[in-house]
Amino acid sequence: MTTTTDNHQLQPEPTELLLSMLNLEDLAPNGHDDALYSAESLTQETPRIFGGQVLAQSIIAASRTVEESRSLHSLHGYFLRPGAVADPLTYGVQKLNDARSFSARRVHGYQHEEPIFSCIMSFQEPARGFEHSATMPSDVPEPESLPTAADLIGKVPHPMAQAVAFTRPFDIRHITPALYTQTDQNHRATNMVWLKTTSALPDNPVVHQAALAYASDYTVMEPILRAHGKFWLQPGIKFASLDHSMWFHRQARADEWLLYVQESPTAQDARGLSTGRLFTRDGVHVATVTQEAMLRFPEFK
């Protein structure tokens, strides 16, 4: 399947590229890792690998070493070095523990035999217990009523704007004002978007978890930018994800609309912390995210 736009003729459908990126190839174990996989990078707005990509691919790699009855419920990862889209990428999985109800795995992403990402994940058998959850914000506009990225920046003659508008595998629609090319004058340390993949995904819960992890890295820095009157295409801005944690509370489909509610409780020392909660359209709290990021601006040189 291909898509066609005014500026992008016969481009592969972005969700197909996402699925291809999640299709890891088995390699022979190297003696250090219990399982080893090779992977391809999904071309994004910059030559560097998108943080969400290594999160998603690490989930696929670790899940292949765990019993199918056990589902990923948490991950905690560190981005150690910038990854290059053009360079080979491998993932090594170490089996840390397989207990009665839980399994733990360590995943490293490598380029040129150097780790660029390190993550620990925990998987659990289904269990019964008490339940409660956060409440989804009320009076949120429907996603169909909001502009797409292509509507907002599709005609902006900047390579990053064009990539965001036309090549991302997720349709992201801002409820709070988008920060692509201009600031939000309200300077609130909050952010809300609807998101889903641009087309359907297979009925595989692991693929949906990987896709959600991928998307969770897109806008999580925006509460920090918004609080200080900044925007993505501002000249001189430098940013990078430092770490990322995610808890999967309940199953959800990444190809159906999800509300991503984000805030930043603190920023200091050129670092900012953001948290996020993901809700289904009918208000089910399905995942929670935290991330610390480095953000540097020209006025602090």
FILUMVO-344505 format. One record per residue (C-alpha): residue number from 1; residue in three letters; y, z, x. Coordinates in pm, whole numbers, padded with zeros to 5 digits. Example, Ala and Ser with C-alpha at 12.3 -4.5 7.8 and 13.67 -1.06 7.14 Angstrom:
% FILUMVO-344505
 num residuo      Y      Z      X
   1     ala -00450  00780  01230
   2     ser -00106  00714  01367
END
This chain:
% FILUMVO-344505
 num residuo      Y      Z      X
   1     met  00000  00000  00000
   2     thr  00350 -00080  00123
   3     thr  00698 -00003  00003
   4     thr  01009 -00217  00007
   5     thr  01374 -00111  00017
   6     asp  01696 -00299  00076
   7     asn  01694 -00196  00443
   8     his  01321 -00146  00506
   9     gln  01100 -00443  00418
  10     leu  00722 -00400  00384
  11     gln  00706 -00052  00535
  12     pro  00377  00143  00510
  13     glu  00387  00398  00229
  14     pro  00499  00728  00389
  15     thr  00224  00937  00230
  16     glu -00038  00699  00370
  17     leu  00108  00762  00715
  18     leu  00093  01137  00652
  19     leu -00277  01113  00563
  20     ser -00344  00901  00870
  21     met -00173  01164  01084
  22     leu -00402  01431  00932
  23     asn -00715  01230  01016
  24     leu -00814  01398  01344
  25     glu -01084  01252  01568
  26     asp -01364  01473  01704
  27     leu -01387  01507  02083
  28     ala -01651  01671  02299
  29     pro -01573  02044  02358
  30     asn -01419  02109  02699
  31     gly -01586  02442  02776
  32     his -01274  02642  02694
  33     asp -01239  02552  02326
  34     asp -01517  02565  02066
  35     ala -01392  02242  01909
  36     leu -01155  01971  02030
  37     tyr -00976  01694  01840
  38     ser -00738  01410  01916
  39     ala -00450  01325  01685
  40     glu -00174  01073  01634
  41     ser  00191  01156  01579
  42     leu  00392  01052  01279
  43     thr  00713  00880  01388
  44     gln  01014  01075  01264
  45     glu  01389  01081  01315
  46     thr  01370  01165  01686
  47     pro  01131  01097  01979
  48     arg  01016  01460  01956
  49     ile  00722  01568  01745
  50     phe  00825  01732  01418
  51     gly  00721  02097  01404
  52     gly  00565  02054  01062
  53     gln  00329  01796  01209
  54     val  00164  02036  01455
  55     leu  00139  02300  01182
  56     ala -00038  02055  00952
  57     gln -00271  01914  01217
  58     ser -00360  02263  01339
  59     ile -00465  02355  00984
  60     ile -00693  02051  00966
  61     ala -00843  02133  01308
  62     ala -00909  02500  01234
  63     ser -01043  02434  00884
  64     arg -01314  02207  01024
  65     thr -01466  02506  01207
  66     val -01478  02740  00904
  67     glu -01717  02762  00608
  68     glu -01585  02558  00314
  69     ser -01592  02867  00093
  70     arg -01322  03030  00310
  71     ser -00962  02931  00248
  72     leu -00666  02961  00483
  73     his -00443  03249  00374
  74     ser -00210  03295  00674
  75     leu -00094  03136  00997
  76     his  00138  03251  01274
  77     gly  00245  02991  01529
  78     tyr  00476  02947  01828
  79     phe  00633  02621  01941
  80     leu  00601  02645  02319
  81     arg  00731  02310  02445
  82     pro  00887  02000  02288
  83     gly  00621  01746  02198
  84     ala  00668  01372  02254
  85     val  00574  01135  01971
  86     ala  00465  00863  02217
  87     asp  00224  01082  02419
  88     pro -00143  01168  02349
  89     leu -00202  01486  02148
  90     thr -00512  01706  02131
  91     tyr -00601  02029  01948
  92     gly -00840  02293  02075
  93     val -00988  02553  01839
  94     gln -01131  02888  01948
  95     lys -01349  03087  01708
  96     leu -01211  03439  01741
  97     asn -01412  03606  01465
  98     asp -01638  03541  01168
  99     ala -01671  03861  00967
 100     arg -01815  03928  00623
 101     ser -01506  03809  00435
 102     phe -01262  03677  00695
 103     ser -01261  03425  00981
 104     ala -00997  03404  01254
 105     arg -00918  03099  01463
 106     arg -00681  03027  01752
 107     val -00548  02672  01779
 108     his -00361  02519  02071
 109     gly -00189  02182  02061
 110     tyr -00187  02007  02401
 111     gln -00004  01719  02563
 112     his -00092  01627  02922
 113     glu -00311  01942  02935
 114     glu -00008  02165  02869
 115     pro  00010  02370  02548
 116     ile  00299  02273  02322
 117     phe  00193  02491  02026
 118     ser -00017  02805  01979
 119     cys -00129  02945  01646
 120     ile -00363  03204  01497
 121     met -00499  03148  01147
 122     ser -00700  03364  00909
 123     phe -00939  03242  00639
 124     gln -01090  03444  00355
 125     glu -01374  03426  00103
 126     pro -01257  03443 -00262
 127     ala -01213  03804 -00377
 128     arg -01107  03999 -00685
 129     gly -00818  04246 -00679
 130     phe -00478  04345 -00815
 131     glu -00214  04075 -00848
 132     his  00164  04054 -00868
 133     ser  00412  03796 -00742
 134     ala  00777  03707 -00704
 135     thr  00959  03552 -00998
 136     met  01089  03198 -00976
 137     pro  01468  03164 -01019
 138     ser  01575  03073 -01372
 139     asp  01808  02796 -01491
 140     val  01702  02560 -01212
 141     pro  01773  02191 -01283
 142     glu  01474  01963 -01326
 143     pro  01391  01755 -01015
 144     glu  01423  01429 -01208
 145     ser  01790  01509 -01272
 146     leu  01872  01539 -00900
 147     pro  01954  01263 -00648
 148     thr  01702  01156 -00385
 149     ala  01779  01143 -00014
 150     ala  01804  00765 -00048
 151     asp  02066  00810 -00320
 152     leu  02270  01041 -00096
 153     ile  02244  00882  00248
 154     gly  02058  00554  00208
 155     lys  02372  00358  00296
 156     val  02481  00578  00587
 157     pro  02459  00360  00903
 158     his  02295  00624  01121
 159     pro  01930  00603  01239
 160     met  01853  00962  01143
 161     ala  02004  00913  00797
 162     gln  01799  00597  00747
 163     ala  01478  00770  00857
 164     val  01537  01068  00628
 165     ala  01622  00841  00336
 166     phe  01331  00599  00363
 167     thr  01045  00708  00590
 168     arg  00969  01072  00513
 169     pro  00642  01136  00326
 170     phe  00814  01392  00101
 171     asp  01066  01342 -00176
 172     ile  01313  01629 -00127
 173     arg  01584  01688 -00386
 174     his  01853  01946 -00324
 175     ile  01970  02192 -00588
 176     thr  02220  02352 -00352
 177     pro  02446  02081 -00200
 178     ala  02265  01869  00060
 179     leu  02373  01919  00422
 180     tyr  02300  01572  00558
 181     thr  02655  01455  00630
 182     gln  02885  01731  00510
 183     thr  02910  02107  00489
 184     asp  02890  02336  00188
 185     gln  03225  02512  00151
 186     asn  03064  02816 -00016
 187     his  02895  02928  00310
 188     arg  02600  03091  00133
 189     ala  02294  03178  00342
 190     thr  02067  03029  00075
 191     asn  01904  02696 -00005
 192     met  01694  02551 -00288
 193     val  01510  02219 -00305
 194     trp  01239  02054 -00509
 195     leu  00978  01871 -00304
 196     lys  00655  01674 -00336
 197     thr  00482  01391 -00153
 198     thr  00602  01040 -00232
 199     ser  00259  00948 -00374
 200     ala -00070  01114 -00468
 201     leu -00293  01302 -00223
 202     pro -00672  01333 -00234
 203     asp -00829  01627 -00420
 204     asn -00887  01828 -00103
 205     pro -00729  02178 -00095
 206     val -00711  02173  00287
 207     val -00508  01851  00282
 208     his -00267  02006  00031
 209     gln -00226  02319  00245
 210     ala -00162  02104  00552
 211     ala  00091  01894  00362
 212     leu  00271  02206  00237
 213     ala  00289  02343  00591
 214     tyr  00430  02009  00704
 215     ala  00701  02015  00437
 216     ser  00783  02384  00490
 217     asp  00955  02295  00819
 218     tyr  01195  02038  00669
 219     thr  01477  02245  00518
 220     val  01400  02598  00631
 221     met  01697  02601  00875
 222     glu  01945  02498  00605
 223     pro  02036  02853  00491
 224     ile  02155  02917  00848
 225     leu  02357  02595  00863
 226     arg  02505  02656  00518
 227     ala  02612  03012  00602
 228     his  02824  02885  00892
 229     gly  02962  02563  00747
 230     lys  02742  02327  00950
 231     phe  02541  02014  00864
 232     trp  02258  01810  01018
 233     leu  02453  01509  01147
 234     gln  02731  01719  01297
 235     pro  02805  01598  01654
 236     gly  02681  01827  01930
 237     ile  02443  02038  01725
 238     lys  02109  02129  01889
 239     phe  01824  02295  01708
 240     ala  01454  02370  01750
 241     ser  01192  02573  01565
 242     leu  01074  02869  01775
 243     asp  00801  03015  01557
 244     his  00662  02970  01207
 245     ser  00454  03188  00979
 246     met  00311  03096  00641
 247     trp  00106  03278  00380
 248     phe -00087  03084  00117
 249     his -00114  03303 -00193
 250     arg -00253  03061 -00450
 251     gln -00369  02700 -00453
 252     ala -00113  02430 -00524
 253     arg -00085  02055 -00504
 254     ala  00166  01912 -00259
 255     asp  00189  01593 -00467
 256     glu  00336  01783 -00764
 257     trp  00689  01925 -00774
 258     leu  00732  02258 -00594
 259     leu  01049  02466 -00578
 260     tyr  01133  02587 -00225
 261     val  01370  02887 -00238
 262     gln  01513  02984  00101
 263     glu  01751  03237  00252
 264     ser  01857  03359  00595
 265     pro  01891  03736  00640
 266     thr  02028  03722  00997
 267     ala  02147  03504  01286
 268     gln  02235  03615  01640
 269     asp  02201  03510  02007
 270     ala  02180  03141  01909
 271     arg  01880  03221  01686
 272     gly  01853  03233  01310
 273     leu  01582  03370  01082
 274     ser  01492  03205  00751
 275     thr  01247  03294  00478
 276     gly  01120  03078  00196
 277     arg  00908  03101 -00119
 278     leu  00731  02808 -00282
 279     phe  00676  02797 -00659
 280     thr  00496  02553 -00883
 281     arg  00699  02393 -01159
 282     asp  00565  02648 -01409
 283     gly  00669  02942 -01189
 284     val  00356  03036 -00993
 285     his  00437  03177 -00648
 286     val  00203  02983 -00417
 287     ala  00328  03039 -00061
 288     thr  00576  03229  00158
 289     val  00732  03106  00484
 290     thr  00927  03264  00768
 291     gln  01073  03086  01067
 292     glu  01302  03171  01358
 293     ala  01495  02879  01503
 294     met  01728  02812  01792
 295     leu  02061  02662  01687
 296     arg  02335  02579  01936
 297     phe  02680  02449  01852
 298     pro  02951  02295  02074
 299     glu  03199  02578  02015
 300     phe  02968  02825  02191
 301     lys  02919  02633  02515
END
